[in-house]
């Protein structure tokens, strides 16, 4: 079976046109193996985990913990207990911002983020700074969409407590030099959190090689179900943090006088988890391994380069974000047309793209624009679809100029 044939949702028409799905940075579609895994769980394994002695509970628990070990291997973490399951990248970042902030942020301290962050890697740190009396600082970037590492070095000082940056910009497609950022930060004794939401499905991620202290990603952007995410935390640092939420599973003993907390990773997994979605994540990782991460990366690079070349030939179309090292995302504008108008016309031709500020309003402010149209690619997309997309653009651009 071909890769594309494994994704049943793609076999449909929109307004009488074959669906061209170029909204993969928002969420990827799901292969049949992931869908089947969800169905199997709810028809054969459904049970709460960790606390039951009966057959279903034992089977579900083992499958859940096996997924944790699979994630550990997938990102090359040292220990399975460094893997915390969350609802997604947003919750993972909020967990660190809340717990790390409570433990390590004090009045006068500083947190550094980049100016190209998703709101999910800005707002949680703003909240933490507001609670603790700290200050948020930002790393600027160039017109091409490249972080200014000299400015970053200048921002670091004795008050810096943590740096939080994305691996890949969801709007610009820029692949940031995480190893360099980590090395610079660590030379000042400052830990680094990496938002990997846009990188995990496009490239090999090795958290030990990157050297980061935290790494966050979402299942739904890597062919897994919505509602499941991962926080990797380096054991030595994660073990110092207080719990993010209270409830069942994250405790050892509870009395009305005091509570003692569970060991890693359970201290950060309060309440009943989304077991079926975790198993779906395992199936998605299996799909990516079987397809080959290098194969995925090469295919998506080919599509990105091909689409970029064709789009640059269209008069009146402007690409936003032209860093030499980027992946799988092309943001653009057509003349002075509003992005929503472009997206609506493309939709009528069966092409799904994202329009707006993409939860990166500071990027839009940096360029002085209201938003962009964003096309983003995945392993199941084809050059033929890119040709359809280019033909549609050539049709609608003259209408909007």
N, C-alpha and C positions, 0 to 999 in steps of 0.2 A: 504494500500500500504506500502510495506517495505521501510525503509530509502533508501536503495540502488536503488530501483526502481524509486525513485524520481529524479534520476540523469541520464538523457537520454544519455549523452556523454559516460557513462561507458559501454553502450551496443554495443561495437564495438570490432573489432579485429585489431591487429597490426602485420603485417608480418604473418598473419594466426593464431596468438595466441590471446586469450582473453586479453584485455587491463588490466594491473595491474598498477594503477596510484598511485605512491608513490612520487609525487613531490608536495605535498600539502603545504610545507613551502614556495614554490614559488608562488603558487596560488591554491585555492581550486576550485573544479568544482561547478556548479550552479544547484540548484534544479529547478524542473519545475515551482514551484511557483514564483521564481525570474524571470525566463524567461517569464512567463505569465504576470507578473507585468510590465516588460519593454514593451511587446507587447501591453498591455492594455493602457499604458500611451501614446504611439505614435499613437495608433489608436483611442483613445477616449478623451484624456486630454491634448494633446500637446499644451502648451501655455507658454509664458514668465510669470514669477510670480511677485507678489508684486506691479506691476505698472498698472495692468489692472482692469477695472470694469466689464468686460464681464464675462459670465458664465464660460468659460473654464479657464480663468485666476484665477478666484476666487477658483474654484475647485482644480486647480493645486497648488495654493498657500497654501490652507488648507492642502492638502496632504503632501506638502513639510514641513510645520511647524509641522504637526503631527509627522513626522519622527524625527524632532529635539526633540520633547517631548519624543518620544520612545527611542531615544538614551540616553537622560537624565536619564530615568528610568533604562535602561539597564546597565549603568555603575554607577548608583546612584549618579549623580551629584546633587548639591543643586538646581541649576536653569537651565532652558532651554537655557537662554542666555549665559551660559558658554560653550555651544556646538557650535563650528564653523565648517562648512563644507568646506573641502579642496579636492584636487585631490587624496590625499593619505598620508601615513605616511611621506614620503619624503617632501611634500609641508608643512605639519604641522610643522615639525622640522625646515625647512627653514624659515617659518613664525616667529617662536619664536626666532630663532637665529638672524634673521635680526632685528626684532622689539625690542626684549629684548636687543640685543647688542647695538642698536642705543640709547636706553634709559639708560642702566645701565653699559655698559662696557666702561672702560677708560684705557689709557696707564698704564701698571703695574698691571692691574687686571688679574685674572685667571679664567679659565673654566676647570672643571674636567669631563672627560668621562672615561669609562672603556676601557681596552684593548681588550674586546670582542665585541665591537660595530660594527654594520653594517656601511658601509661607509656613509649611510644617516644620521647617528648620529655622524659622525666625520667631514666630509667635510664642512657642514654648519657652524660648530663651528670654524673650521680652518679659514674659510672666515671671520666670524665675528671677530675673534681675529686679523686677518691681518688688517681688516678695522679699528679696534679700538685700536690697539697697545697692545692687551692683549696676554696672554700665555695659551696654552692648556696643561693640565696635565692629566696623565692617571693612572687608578687604575690597578695594575697587577692582574693576576690570576694564579692558581696553575696548575700542570700537569693534574689534574682531570678536570679542568675547573671551579674552584670555586674562586670567587672574594676574594681578600685579604682585609678584612674590617679594619684590623689594619693599613695597608698601606694607605687605604682611609682616616682614621682618621688623619694620619700623614700629608696627603696632604692638608687638610683643614686649612686655615689660614685667616687672616684679608683681604687678597686680593681676596679670592674666591667669585665669584658672582653667579655662578649657577653650578649645577651638572646635567649631562645628562647620563642616563644609560638605557639599555634595560631590560625589564621584563623577557624575555626569549631569550636566544641566538639562532639565526637562524642557527648557525653552530654546536654548542655544545649541544643544547637542555637544557642547564642549566637554572633553574628557580632561578632568583636572589632574595635575601632577601630585597625586596623593602621597607617594613616597617622599617627594621633596617637602611637601607641606608637613608631613609627620616628622621628618628629620629636623626641620627647622624648629617646630614646636617642641619636640623632645629635647632639643639642645638647650631649651629654656625650662625644662622640667614640666611642660604643659601637655596634658593628654589631648587626644583628638578623637572626635566622633565623626564618622563618615555616613552620610545619607546615600545609601546604595540603591535606592528605589529604581533609578534609571540605568544602572550598570549591571545588575545581577543577571539579567536575561541576555545581555549582549557580549559579555566577555568573561574570561576566567577571573574569579575573585578568590584571592588567597590572603586571608586576613593576617597571617603571620608574615608573609612577604611585604604586605603593605605597611605593617607595623602599627596599625591603628589600635586604639583602645576600645572603641565601640564601632560597630557596623550594623546598620539597620536596613531592612528591605521588606517588601510586600510580596505575598504570593501571587496576587492577581495580575501583577506585571510580568510574571514569569510562567504563565500558562496554568497557574493553580487557581483555586477558588478565591473569591473575595472573602474578607473577614479573617484572614490569617496572615501573620507577619512574623518577623524574626528580629530579635535583638541579640547580637553577639557582644559580649563584654569580656574583656580580659579579666581572668579570675581574680588577680590580685586587687584590681580596682572594683570590680563588681561586688566582691565580698565585703567591701567597706560601706556599701550604700544601704540606707534604710529602705524598708518596703515602700512600694509605690501605692499599693492598695491593700486594705485589710479584708479578711474573710476566711473562707475555708481553704484548705490545702497549703496556705503559706505559713502555717503555724506548727510548732511542736507541742506546746502546752498553753492552755488558756485558763486563767482564773480571773475573778473580778478585780484582783489586786494587780496582776501583771500578765503579760503574754511573752513567751519566747518564740522566736521565729524559726522557720524551717531552713534547711540548708539550700545552697544553690542547686538547681535554678528555681526550685519550687517557691522560694521566698517571694518571687516576683510574678507568680502565676496564681493569683487569688481567684477562687471560684471555679465553676465548671467550664472547661475549655471547649472550643469548637473542634471536637475530635475528628469529625468527618472531614472538615477542611484541612486539618493537619495531615490526614492520610492522603487527601487530594494533593497537598504539597509534595508528599513523597512521590506520588505518581508523576507530577510535573517535573521533578528532578530526574526521575527515571527517563522521561521523554527527552529532556535536554541532554542527558548523558548519552542516550542511544543515538540521538541526532548528531551530537558532537558540538561542544561549545565553540571550538575553532571553526567548524563548518558554519554554525550560526553566525559567528562574527564575520567571516569572509563573505557570506551571502548578503548580509545586511550592509556591509561596506560597499559591495558592488551596487546594490540598489541605491544607496545614498549618493555615491559618486555619480552614477548614471543619471539619477533624477536631478542632481545639482547641475550637471553639465547641460541637460535639456532645459532646465528652468532659466539658466543664465542666458539662454538664447531668446527668451521672450521679453520683448521691449515693454517697459513699464512695470516689470515684476522685480521686487527687491528682496533679497534674502537677508534675514537678520541673524547674525551669528555665523562668522566665517573663519573660525579658528581652524588651523591646519589639522589639529587632532580632535576630531569629533565623530559622533556615531549616531546613525539611525534616526536623526531628527532634523527636519528642515522647517524653520519658521520663515514666513515671508509675508509681504504686503503687495497689493496691486494698486499702483498709483495712490490716490487719496481715498480709495474705496474703504468702507468699514469692513473689518475682517468678517463680521457676521454675514454681510451680503455675499462675500466670496464663498464662505462656507455653505450658505443656503443654496447658491447656484450649483456648487459642486454636488451637494446632496441630491438635487433634482436629477443629476446625471449618474447617481448611484455610488458616489464617492464619499466616504466618511472621513472627515478631517475634524480637527479640534479648532475652535476659534475663541478668542478672548485673551485674557492676561495670563492664563495657565497657572494661576496661583503664584505668579512672580511679578507682582505689581512694581517692585523696585527696579526690575529689569526694564519694564515699559517706561518708567519714569526716566531711567538712564538714557534711553533712546528718544524720549519725547513722543511716544506713540501710545495709542489707547490699547493696543493689543496686536496679535498677529494671527495668521492662519498657520496651523502646524500640521504637517504631514509626517508620520512616523511609521517605521517599517518593522516587520517581524519575519521570522523564518519562512512563513507560509506565503508571503507576498512574492510577486514575480515582476520581471522586467515588462511583461505584457501589460500588467496593471499600471506600471509607471507610464507606459505609452498611452494608455487610456486616460490617465491623469493629465498628462501633458497635452493631449488633444483637447481635453475639457478646458484646461487653462487657456489654450489658444483660442478657444471658442468664446470664453466669457470675458477675457481681459479687454478686448475691444469694446464690449458692452459697458465696462466700468470706467474707462478712461475718459 
